[in-house]
Amino acid sequence: MRPAWLEINFDALAHNFNLIRARAGNVQVVGVVKANAYGHGAVEVGKELLRLGAWGLAVATTEEARQLRKAGIVARILLMGSLHPQQAQEVVELDLIPSISTLESAEALNALGKPVRVHLEFDTGMGRVGFQPQEAALVKERFARYQNLLIQGIYSHFADAEEDEPWTREQTAQFQQVRRVFGPGYFYHLCNTAGALNYSAYGFSAVRPGIGLYGLLPGLGLKPIARLLAKPTQVKALPAGRRIGYGGLYTTQGLEWIATLPVGYADGMPRLVFNRATVRYYPEPEALNPQPCICPVVGRVSMDQITVKIPAPVSLDQVFEVVTPDFDPTSSLWGWAELTGTVSYEPAVRLSPRLPRVYLRDGVEVARVE
Ligand SMILES: *Cc1c(COP(=O)(O)O)cnc(C)c1O
């Protein structure tokens, strides 16, 4: 195996899943595993979410759904986003539950002559996809004519349940309006992670968390589930005045120990974090209270390698944490996002499929993908 890998902690995943479900009033959970489960591995994470009791899984593209079906997952798969009419055939073939936002896609699907369960999406304030709430009665009437379409669910999506409370309440009021038109008997869902955690009363039939399952929002009791680990490929001492990396953006100040780790921006580490990110290792892991040794990344992040400054030589078997399972400002996925002016979603989804992934439950390896 490559000496750089992602370790995914299923116990932390279970913690996050149960925390979100409890906060949302123990409603159903649609596990969002789009973008390769935010970089964590859709098949393995998806199977674990189903084991934990998820109602089903949600993806963004038919290719993502195909990967899950190929891996033997027979559970419900919600295809989010607005279905394009040209994807209707694939929806039937893969037995997916599509999101319908247009009459064009409804007609294309209905014309195939096979019964399909669908979820209607309403645009309550995101402005992206969905029927308008004011059209609800009209939509209801039109769908009564589509003999092959069974409306199973009705949903909408929050634009800013992190910060904008008035807008979130407005969106919820719009969604309630839609619910009044359609009435009981449907699977209603509205909340993403921030919605589920900040507005427990808006649980409806289910919530659709993504980022929270992966533990990447700070301050809410969630636990990041991934660590990016690597062993050095070379450890050496360099004298003062030596340049390190592309562009020579770091120069040794005296005799310095430098370890080279085989991860780079092709693995998802942002190139922009050079000279600011840190990595860690534990010189005495068996100690009662092991103290990390925090090592700065020195010089540019290369495509496949980084260089870190260490206080003393280590063996090539020393494991370094390149991504820590916390909210450290310089060594976590959240920290990388802060350092590069984005949100933790982005470094997470950029974790490259070329990294092997090792899945642990109760500290024991239960799956591995290389
Ligand atoms: C991505 C997505 C989610 C999950 O959102 P998080 O903020 O990651 O919890 C839920 N619903 C829809 C429609 C989405 O596109």
The ligand as a Gaussian input file, in Angstrom:
#p B3LYP/6-31G(d) Opt

LIG

0 1
 C      -25.623000      18.704000      -0.629000
 C      -27.056000      18.740000      -0.245000
 C      -27.448000      18.438000       1.070000
 C      -26.453000      18.244000       2.204000
 O      -26.044000      19.508000       2.671000
 P      -24.978000      19.675000       3.881000
 O      -24.853000      21.131000       4.042000
 O      -23.729000      19.021000       3.412000
 O      -25.576000      18.997000       5.063000
 C      -28.808000      18.372000       1.344000
 N      -29.720000      18.603000       0.372000
 C      -29.387000      18.935000      -0.893000
 C      -30.446000      19.188000      -1.899000
 C      -28.047000      19.015000      -1.246000
 O      -27.703000      19.348000      -2.497000

